[in-house]
Amino acid sequence: PLARRVLLSALLVLATPAVTLLLGIFLQRELVEAPVAAAEGWQLFLAAVAEGLLQHHLYGSLLFPFLALCAYPCWLLLWNVLFWK
């Protein structure tokens, strides 16, 4: 059914790693009682991504390459498998 497919598509988009990080930033700011506007939340999201890149280059952290080269492509493959016609 089309309605179910649209609902599942919306849930999959909301569960992507990038959206999860962005929502986590908004939730963390809400929990410390310092709500953030959308533009400031976007800046915090970009700062978190930049911090991941910096830690990879300075300290050899493998989290960012793992997410970029393994987790996110696997997520995209899952998306294609679920909605292949």
Beta strands, then each sheet from edge to edge (+ up, - down):
end
